[in-house]
Protein backbone atom coordinates (compact mmCIF):
# COMPACT_ATOMS: atom_id res chain seq x y z
CA UNK A 1 0.00 0.00 0.00
CA UNK A 2 1.48 3.32 -1.10
CA UNK A 3 1.59 6.14 1.45
CA UNK A 4 2.18 9.87 0.97
CA UNK A 5 5.37 9.49 2.98
CA UNK A 6 6.74 7.22 0.20
CA UNK A 7 6.97 10.34 -1.99
CA UNK A 8 9.16 12.20 0.49
CA UNK A 9 12.59 10.55 -0.03
CA UNK A 10 12.64 11.11 -3.83
CA UNK A 11 11.36 14.69 -3.44
CA UNK A 12 13.96 15.36 -0.75
CA UNK A 13 16.73 13.96 -2.97
CA UNK A 14 15.56 16.09 -5.92
CA UNK A 15 15.66 19.29 -3.89
CA UNK A 16 18.93 18.45 -2.14
CA UNK A 17 20.57 17.91 -5.56
CA UNK A 18 19.65 21.54 -6.26
CA UNK A 19 21.30 22.75 -3.05
CA UNK A 20 18.25 22.98 -0.78
CA UNK A 21 18.03 21.99 2.86
CA UNK A 22 14.84 19.92 3.07
CA UNK A 23 12.62 19.02 6.02
CA UNK A 24 9.23 17.38 6.30
CA UNK A 25 6.19 18.08 8.44
CA UNK A 26 7.04 21.69 9.22
CA UNK A 27 3.80 22.92 10.77
CA UNK A 28 1.03 21.77 8.45
CA UNK A 29 3.38 21.57 5.43
CA UNK A 30 4.35 18.24 3.90
CA UNK A 31 7.75 19.41 2.65
CA UNK A 32 9.63 22.68 3.06
CA UNK A 33 12.99 23.52 1.55
CA UNK A 34 15.32 26.48 1.89
CA UNK A 35 18.21 27.41 -0.38
CA UNK A 36 21.25 29.14 1.17
CA UNK A 37 21.08 31.87 -1.48
CA UNK A 38 17.43 32.67 -0.66
CA UNK A 39 16.85 31.76 3.00
CA UNK A 40 13.67 33.84 3.21
CA UNK A 41 12.01 32.25 0.16
CA UNK A 42 10.87 28.72 1.06
CA UNK A 43 9.86 26.08 -1.45
CA UNK A 44 6.81 24.10 -0.36
CA UNK A 45 5.74 20.75 -1.78
CA UNK A 46 2.34 19.24 -1.03
CA UNK A 47 2.25 15.45 -1.40
CA UNK A 48 -0.83 13.44 -2.34
CA UNK A 49 -1.43 9.99 -3.81
CA UNK A 50 -3.81 11.26 -6.50
CA UNK A 51 -4.84 14.47 -8.17
CA UNK A 52 -7.71 15.70 -6.02
CA UNK A 53 -9.38 19.01 -5.38
CA UNK A 54 -8.07 18.93 -1.79
CA UNK A 55 -4.50 18.90 -3.13
CA UNK A 56 -5.10 22.08 -5.10
CA UNK A 57 -6.89 23.74 -2.15
CA UNK A 58 -3.86 23.05 0.06
CA UNK A 59 -1.43 24.28 -2.56
CA UNK A 60 -3.34 27.50 -3.15
CA UNK A 61 -3.45 28.09 0.61
CA UNK A 62 0.35 27.64 0.71
CA UNK A 63 0.74 30.47 -1.80
CA UNK A 64 0.00 32.83 1.10
CA UNK A 65 3.47 31.81 2.38
CA UNK A 66 5.52 31.70 -0.82
CA UNK A 67 5.24 31.81 -4.60
CA UNK A 68 7.27 28.57 -4.80
CA UNK A 69 4.60 25.92 -4.25
CA UNK A 70 4.63 22.51 -5.92
CA UNK A 71 2.22 19.61 -5.85
CA UNK A 72 3.66 16.10 -6.08
CA UNK A 73 1.91 12.84 -6.94
CA UNK A 74 3.04 9.34 -7.87
CA UNK A 75 3.57 8.81 -11.60
CA UNK A 76 1.33 6.02 -12.86
CA UNK A 77 1.20 4.17 -16.14
CA UNK A 78 -1.70 4.21 -18.56
CA UNK A 79 -3.70 6.56 -20.65
CA UNK A 80 -5.98 7.72 -17.84
CA UNK A 81 -3.01 9.03 -15.86
CA UNK A 82 -1.45 10.69 -18.93
CA UNK A 83 -4.74 12.46 -19.61
CA UNK A 84 -5.08 13.53 -15.96
CA UNK A 85 -1.47 14.72 -15.94
CA UNK A 86 -2.00 16.85 -19.03
CA UNK A 87 -5.16 18.43 -17.58
CA UNK A 88 -3.55 19.03 -14.20
CA UNK A 89 -0.44 20.60 -15.73
CA UNK A 90 -2.81 23.11 -17.35
CA UNK A 91 -4.61 23.66 -14.05
CA UNK A 92 -1.34 24.13 -12.17
CA UNK A 93 -0.16 26.61 -14.80
CA UNK A 94 -3.34 28.65 -14.31
CA UNK A 95 -2.97 28.54 -10.53
CA UNK A 96 0.74 29.42 -10.59
CA UNK A 97 1.73 26.07 -9.04
CA UNK A 98 4.54 23.70 -9.91
CA UNK A 99 3.97 19.99 -10.55
CA UNK A 100 6.25 17.04 -9.81
CA UNK A 101 5.64 13.34 -10.36
CA UNK A 102 7.48 10.51 -8.63
CA UNK A 103 7.88 7.06 -10.17
CA UNK A 104 7.93 4.98 -7.02
CA UNK A 105 9.42 1.87 -8.65
CA UNK A 106 12.81 3.57 -9.01
CA UNK A 107 12.34 6.92 -7.16
CA UNK A 108 12.62 8.89 -10.44
CA UNK A 109 11.26 12.41 -10.10
CA UNK A 110 10.16 14.66 -12.92
CA UNK A 111 9.36 18.34 -12.68
CA UNK A 112 6.61 18.93 -15.23
CA UNK A 113 6.09 22.57 -14.36
CA UNK A 114 7.74 25.18 -12.15
CA UNK A 115 5.58 27.72 -10.32
CA UNK A 116 5.08 31.00 -12.10
CA UNK A 117 2.56 33.66 -13.02
CA UNK A 118 -0.10 32.62 -15.48
CA UNK A 119 0.09 34.31 -18.86
CA UNK A 120 -2.84 33.05 -20.93
CA UNK A 121 -2.42 32.47 -24.64
CA UNK A 122 -5.60 33.10 -26.51
CA UNK A 123 -6.55 30.75 -29.33
CA UNK A 124 -7.47 32.84 -32.35
CA UNK A 125 -8.84 29.82 -34.30
CA UNK A 126 -11.16 28.78 -31.44
CA UNK A 127 -12.35 32.34 -30.97
CA UNK A 128 -12.98 32.75 -34.73
CA UNK A 129 -14.98 29.48 -34.88
CA UNK A 130 -17.19 30.55 -31.98
CA UNK A 131 -17.76 34.03 -33.39
CA UNK A 132 -18.65 32.53 -36.77
CA UNK A 133 -21.12 30.09 -35.22
CA UNK A 134 -22.67 32.87 -33.12
CA UNK A 135 -23.20 35.01 -36.23
CA UNK A 136 -24.73 32.06 -38.14
CA UNK A 137 -27.33 31.19 -35.53
CA UNK A 138 -30.87 32.45 -35.94
CA UNK A 139 -32.75 33.01 -32.67
CA UNK A 140 -31.96 31.21 -29.44
CA UNK A 141 -32.27 27.39 -29.53
CA UNK A 142 -32.96 27.13 -25.80
Secondary structure, 3 states (H helix, E strand, C coil): CCCCHHHHHHHHHHHHHCCEEEEEEECCEEEEEEECCEEEEEEEEEECCCCCHHHHHHHHHHCCCCCCEEEEEECCCCHHHHHHHHHHHHHHHHHCCEEEEEECCCCEEEEEECCCCCCCCCCHHHHHHHHHHHHHCCCCCC
